[in-house]
Amino acid sequence: MQLRPLLLAIGIMTVLLGVAMLPCALIDWADKRPEAHVFAVSSFGAVFIGTCLWVLARGEVERTGQREGFLLTVLVWTALPAVAAIPFVASGMSFTDAMFESVSGLTTTGATVLTGLDSMPRGLLLWRSIIQWFGGIGIIVTAIAILPQLRVGGMQLFQLENSDRSGKFLPRVTDIATYLGLTYLIISLTCALVYYLCGMTWFDAICHAMTTMSAGGYSTHDASFGYFNDTPAAYAATFFMFIAGLPFSLLAMLLLQGRVMPMLSDPQPRVYAGIAVTLAAIIVIYHEAVVDPPIFDHVFHGFKEALFNIISVMTGTGYASAAYDTWGTPVMAIFLGATFVGGCAGSAACGLKMFRLEIASKAMLAYSRRMVQPHRRAPIKYGGKNVDEETLQSVMVFMFLYFATFLISAALLGLDGLDPITAISGAATTVSNVGPGLGPINGPSGTFQSFSDFSTWVCTINMLLGRLEFVVVFVVLTRRFWRG
């Protein structure tokens, strides 16, 4: 096991994270906040730590293997949140809450323990947005850009972390990183401009653009997107959240190469859009048929609110334009189900992902046909190609680990004294990297602030497992991995 290239990669990313703290220090100085020194000191500390790792690991690097790739993936997602937590600790938060907030940011979960956002220093609010933007696809782009030079497979890390098996759309890994990074940056800047034109201040527009395109959901206001209900910003957010749930490789081909067919031929976007529209329509139909007095002003208003919040939950963005947990028990069940769905593979969204849902459903249909006609061949096809046994096995293993983790963590939260709705939705929303749960405590109008340290760490581990998609972590924890 070669540790030197791993330390070098973590050192470089730590330095980058430290440099990213400087805009937060500058904006606090501009606002003449007494906390302005927090980010300056934190930036110096992060750059110093990263530089030390960089110097210690310098020298000739030999080519590494898959074991190093697995270990680096886990180390990146455990070391960087600790670095990102430095400004939170320096601002007076406990280590447990600071780690929860930074892990939630970098994993783009969006769950928070903070209240009083409207009166907080803008530097801290900007930092929350930056780490979400960095975590959305920034870490992936950084990794696949620098790791080939460290003789660590960049595309290997991208696939280990992101479940994107679509293959290379460009011959060189550095070109892929450039295309993905440019696509992410261009769409983020466009989103910020549209938000500004919709009535947001430049600060709110930039912060919300970063947390929209990363499918993160941190807001600069306690009311989340409900703060902007009097503006057309919700329409823009619905569109850009949907974009964030699409595969970024297909977006890069569409935006930078002008290739439309890859997006149209991929089955994921169709299933993704179909599920979102169907769930929103069911909510509106239920409201019109059952709810009295009505919550929505009219059908169009209801569909706008339902579609915004459904896409927000499906993609794991976690914005809330209304307290949707008060729309009735059946609607709460729909939102709980949407929590698990996720977006497309290769997107900023987490969750089960579209390709797994489709493959699993087709596998169940094929199995039921074989039960009726044992001698009948029922191949499973996805995207016009037969699904091999290895892919099918990986999907089933992932889904088992996903739901096993959800059930165990929900039980642990319940044993810690949380009510069933809070425990179940808290486990679901953190393992799916969504953010808000259901109910008065951690629902769209609440936070995770009242959770005990034990429950907070359960949710923190959930967020890391969900972002790393379980298998990588469990492989590293096996005895065989360390034996070689």
ChimeraX attribute file (.defattr): number of C-alpha atoms within 10 A of each C-alpha:
attribute: neighborCount
match mode: 1-to-1
recipient: residues
	/A:1	11
	/A:2	13
	/A:3	12
	/A:4	18
	/A:5	25
	/A:6	22
	/A:7	22
	/A:8	24
	/A:9	23
	/A:10	22
	/A:11	27
	/A:12	20
	/A:13	24
	/A:14	29
	/A:15	23
	/A:16	16
	/A:17	22
	/A:18	25
	/A:19	16
	/A:20	18
	/A:21	27
	/A:22	19
	/A:23	16
	/A:24	25
	/A:25	26
	/A:26	16
	/A:27	17
	/A:28	23
	/A:29	16
	/A:30	11
	/A:31	13
	/A:32	11
	/A:33	14
	/A:34	10
	/A:35	16
	/A:36	20
	/A:37	17
	/A:38	21
	/A:39	27
	/A:40	21
	/A:41	17
	/A:42	24
	/A:43	27
	/A:44	16
	/A:45	17
	/A:46	24
	/A:47	22
	/A:48	16
	/A:49	17
	/A:50	25
	/A:51	18
	/A:52	15
	/A:53	21
	/A:54	22
	/A:55	12
	/A:56	13
	/A:57	18
	/A:58	12
	/A:59	11
	/A:60	9
	/A:61	15
	/A:62	12
	/A:63	14
	/A:64	17
	/A:65	14
	/A:66	13
	/A:67	15
	/A:68	20
	/A:69	22
	/A:70	20
	/A:71	20
	/A:72	20
	/A:73	21
	/A:74	18
	/A:75	16
	/A:76	19
	/A:77	21
	/A:78	15
	/A:79	14
	/A:80	22
	/A:81	25
	/A:82	16
	/A:83	24
	/A:84	28
	/A:85	24
	/A:86	23
	/A:87	24
	/A:88	23
	/A:89	17
	/A:90	17
	/A:91	15
	/A:92	9
	/A:93	17
	/A:94	14
	/A:95	16
	/A:96	16
	/A:97	24
	/A:98	25
	/A:99	24
	/A:100	26
	/A:101	26
	/A:102	29
	/A:103	30
	/A:104	32
	/A:105	34
	/A:106	30
	/A:107	33
	/A:108	35
	/A:109	36
	/A:110	31
	/A:111	35
	/A:112	21
	/A:113	19
	/A:114	16
	/A:115	14
	/A:116	10
	/A:117	16
	/A:118	13
	/A:119	11
	/A:120	13
	/A:121	18
	/A:122	20
	/A:123	26
	/A:124	24
	/A:125	21
	/A:126	26
	/A:127	24
	/A:128	28
	/A:129	29
	/A:130	25
	/A:131	29
	/A:132	31
	/A:133	30
	/A:134	22
	/A:135	28
	/A:136	28
	/A:137	26
	/A:138	20
	/A:139	19
	/A:140	21
	/A:141	25
	/A:142	20
	/A:143	25
	/A:144	23
	/A:145	21
	/A:146	19
	/A:147	22
	/A:148	15
	/A:149	14
	/A:150	19
	/A:151	14
	/A:152	25
	/A:153	22
	/A:154	24
	/A:155	25
	/A:156	17
	/A:157	22
	/A:158	21
	/A:159	16
	/A:160	19
	/A:161	21
	/A:162	20
	/A:163	19
	/A:164	19
	/A:165	12
	/A:166	13
	/A:167	9
	/A:168	13
	/A:169	14
	/A:170	13
	/A:171	8
	/A:172	10
	/A:173	20
	/A:174	21
	/A:175	15
	/A:176	20
	/A:177	23
	/A:178	16
	/A:179	23
	/A:180	22
	/A:181	19
	/A:182	16
	/A:183	19
	/A:184	24
	/A:185	16
	/A:186	12
	/A:187	19
	/A:188	23
	/A:189	16
	/A:190	13
	/A:191	24
	/A:192	25
	/A:193	16
	/A:194	19
	/A:195	25
	/A:196	18
	/A:197	15
	/A:198	18
	/A:199	15
	/A:200	19
	/A:201	13
	/A:202	14
	/A:203	15
	/A:204	20
	/A:205	23
	/A:206	22
	/A:207	24
	/A:208	29
	/A:209	28
	/A:210	31
	/A:211	31
	/A:212	36
	/A:213	31
	/A:214	36
	/A:215	39
	/A:216	38
	/A:217	36
	/A:218	31
	/A:219	26
	/A:220	25
	/A:221	18
	/A:222	18
	/A:223	21
	/A:224	21
	/A:225	22
	/A:226	17
	/A:227	15
	/A:228	16
	/A:229	14
	/A:230	10
	/A:231	14
	/A:232	15
	/A:233	19
	/A:234	21
	/A:235	15
	/A:236	15
	/A:237	23
	/A:238	19
	/A:239	14
	/A:240	21
	/A:241	31
	/A:242	25
	/A:243	21
	/A:244	28
	/A:245	30
	/A:246	23
	/A:247	22
	/A:248	23
	/A:249	25
	/A:250	23
	/A:251	24
	/A:252	21
	/A:253	20
	/A:254	16
	/A:255	16
	/A:256	13
	/A:257	11
	/A:258	10
	/A:259	14
	/A:260	13
	/A:261	11
	/A:262	13
	/A:263	18
	/A:264	12
	/A:265	12
	/A:266	17
	/A:267	17
	/A:268	24
	/A:269	22
	/A:270	13
	/A:271	16
	/A:272	23
	/A:273	15
	/A:274	11
	/A:275	18
	/A:276	24
	/A:277	15
	/A:278	13
	/A:279	20
	/A:280	23
	/A:281	17
	/A:282	15
	/A:283	24
	/A:284	25
	/A:285	15
	/A:286	14
	/A:287	20
	/A:288	17
	/A:289	10
	/A:290	11
	/A:291	14
	/A:292	8
	/A:293	8
	/A:294	13
	/A:295	13
	/A:296	18
	/A:297	8
	/A:298	11
	/A:299	14
	/A:300	11
	/A:301	13
	/A:302	21
	/A:303	19
	/A:304	17
	/A:305	23
	/A:306	26
	/A:307	22
	/A:308	26
	/A:309	26
	/A:310	28
	/A:311	31
	/A:312	31
	/A:313	34
	/A:314	33
	/A:315	38
	/A:316	37
	/A:317	34
	/A:318	34
	/A:319	31
	/A:320	24
	/A:321	21
	/A:322	20
	/A:323	17
	/A:324	20
	/A:325	20
	/A:326	15
	/A:327	17
	/A:328	14
	/A:329	10
	/A:330	12
	/A:331	21
	/A:332	18
	/A:333	13
	/A:334	15
	/A:335	25
	/A:336	20
	/A:337	14
	/A:338	24
	/A:339	31
	/A:340	24
	/A:341	25
	/A:342	28
	/A:343	33
	/A:344	28
	/A:345	27
	/A:346	24
	/A:347	27
	/A:348	31
	/A:349	38
	/A:350	33
	/A:351	28
	/A:352	24
	/A:353	23
	/A:354	21
	/A:355	23
	/A:356	23
	/A:357	17
	/A:358	15
	/A:359	19
	/A:360	17
	/A:361	13
	/A:362	17
	/A:363	19
	/A:364	12
	/A:365	14
	/A:366	16
	/A:367	16
	/A:368	13
	/A:369	15
	/A:370	14
	/A:371	11
	/A:372	9
	/A:373	11
	/A:374	11
	/A:375	9
	/A:376	11
	/A:377	10
	/A:378	16
	/A:379	14
	/A:380	21
	/A:381	14
	/A:382	15
	/A:383	11
	/A:384	10
	/A:385	9
	/A:386	10
	/A:387	15
	/A:388	11
	/A:389	10
	/A:390	9
	/A:391	13
	/A:392	16
	/A:393	11
	/A:394	13
	/A:395	17
	/A:396	16
	/A:397	13
	/A:398	17
	/A:399	18
	/A:400	13
	/A:401	17
	/A:402	23
	/A:403	15
	/A:404	12
	/A:405	19
	/A:406	23
	/A:407	16
	/A:408	13
	/A:409	24
	/A:410	25
	/A:411	16
	/A:412	17
	/A:413	25
	/A:414	18
	/A:415	13
	/A:416	14
	/A:417	13
	/A:418	19
	/A:419	13
	/A:420	15
	/A:421	18
	/A:422	22
	/A:423	26
	/A:424	21
	/A:425	23
	/A:426	32
	/A:427	28
	/A:428	31
	/A:429	33
	/A:430	32
	/A:431	32
	/A:432	32
	/A:433	37
	/A:434	36
	/A:435	34
	/A:436	31
	/A:437	32
	/A:438	26
	/A:439	22
	/A:440	15
	/A:441	20
	/A:442	25
	/A:443	24
	/A:444	25
	/A:445	21
	/A:446	22
	/A:447	20
	/A:448	25
	/A:449	16
	/A:450	12
	/A:451	19
	/A:452	16
	/A:453	15
	/A:454	13
	/A:455	24
	/A:456	20
	/A:457	16
	/A:458	21
	/A:459	28
	/A:460	23
	/A:461	18
	/A:462	25
	/A:463	30
	/A:464	25
	/A:465	25
	/A:466	25
	/A:467	26
	/A:468	20
	/A:469	24
	/A:470	21
	/A:471	19
	/A:472	17
	/A:473	17
	/A:474	12
	/A:475	15
	/A:476	17
	/A:477	12
	/A:478	10
	/A:479	9
	/A:480	9
	/A:481	13
	/A:482	11
	/A:483	7
	/A:484	7
